[in-house]
Amino acid sequence: MRPLKIGLSGINAVDNPGPGIGVARSLKEDPDLQVQVVGLAYDAMEPGLFMDWVVDKSFIMPYPSGGGDAFLERLLYIQQHYGLDCVIPNLDAELPHYIKWARTLADRSIQTFLPSMEQFRLRGKDRLVEIADRIELALPETRAVTNLEGLVQAIDDLELPVMVKGSYYKAHRCHTLPEALTRYHELVAEWGYPVIVQEVVSGDELNVVGLGDGAGHHLGLVGIKKLSVTAQGKIWTGVTVRNEAVLEAADRFVRAYQWRGPFEFECMVQGDRVNLIEVNPRFPAWSYFATGVGVNLPARLVRHLFGMPLPALPEYEAGKLFIRYTYELVTDMASFQKAITRGEVP
């Protein structure tokens, strides 16, 4: 059997890392999967372009804006000139295009394993109250605002400090009104409306990475506790935990919505109270942590998608430590020039 050529986005392994490199490492580490990783980058400076021990071939993609026709054309070009059996998109902003074109891609033998558009819309931070009610979780007081008056009113209602969040990414804890106004304008400029204003809740930040099969069952769940984060809010150190309330809530989410594909479930836990904070419709940047403790979710996705034997779901141990670190790569300038001039590496 020839190697599967699997496209991965989010290979921007920088201070605010994407999930792509962790997913690539996971696929490469399954000893029974023959995989060639195709990096799908949006910028010639994304480090994954040059990490040739984990990414076999890379292409520059058009930004996922507009109707996405150029986006589709680029994927078909890659398939024709290099080969492409499957794409695992790892960035929220591009997912609507992949969902829209999923049938067209499948007709061209490019497989995806994605939520529906309705499922994707659920991940909007303004829809969390609906999810929390359905799966019986608490939710911090939340307001979705689309103008300055709404922002000020939300802050008056919730009282400082508050969390100010973008519709796709980024969350800032704001202690003053001027700080909240600044973050509001930044988030609108980057991600548009609505901006989410949320009550600050205390407790342990527990996250779950999971994979739904689209029929109400999960293909694996791993829970972690964040021990330290970067200024961008990305996990730097963490530890595996087996908080049954959070794991059961993630399972209820999969069953209630028949979720298809990877997801991240973010909660704040204080005693017996579990507050739902976010649901992300993709692998998180820390997803290699799950692989490192024995639950290789990217490999399980590929096996399920292509009808390959799926090993029994392994248990993971609590108390395993995750530590992120930086790494310096020295390569030839010619690779960068190829990325600029040809839109592909090597």
Sequence and secondary structure as in RCSB ss.txt:
>XXXX:A:sequence
MRPLKIGLSGINAVDNPGPGIGVARSLKEDPDLQVQVVGLAYDAMEPGLFMDWVVDKSFIMPYPSGGGDAFLERL
LYIQQHYGLDCVIPNLDAELPHYIKWARTLADRSIQTFLPSMEQFRLRGKDRLVEIADRIELALPETRAVTNLEG
LVQAIDDLELPVMVKGSYYKAHRCHTLPEALTRYHELVAEWGYPVIVQEVVSGDELNVVGLGDGAGHHLGLVGIK
KLSVTAQGKIWTGVTVRNEAVLEAADRFVRAYQWRGPFEFECMVQGDRVNLIEVNPRFPAWSYFATGVGVNLPAR
LVRHLFGMPLPALPEYEAGKLFIRYTYELVTDMASFQKAITRGEVP
>XXXX:A:secstr
   EEEEEE    SSS  SHHHHHHHHHH TT  EEEEEEESSTT GGGG TTT SEEEE   S TTSHHHHHHH
HHHHHHT  SEEE   GGGHHHHHHTHHHHHHTT B     HHHHHHTSGGGHHHHHHHTT B   EEEESSHHH
HHHHHHHH SSEEEE SSS EEEE SHHHHHHHHHHHHHHH S EEEEE   SEEEEEEEEEESSS EEEEEEEE
EEEE TTS EEEEEEE  HHHHHHHHHHHHHHT EEEEEEEEEEETTEEEEEEEESS  TTTHHHHHTT  HHHH
HHHHHTT          TT EEE         HHHHHHHHHTSEE 
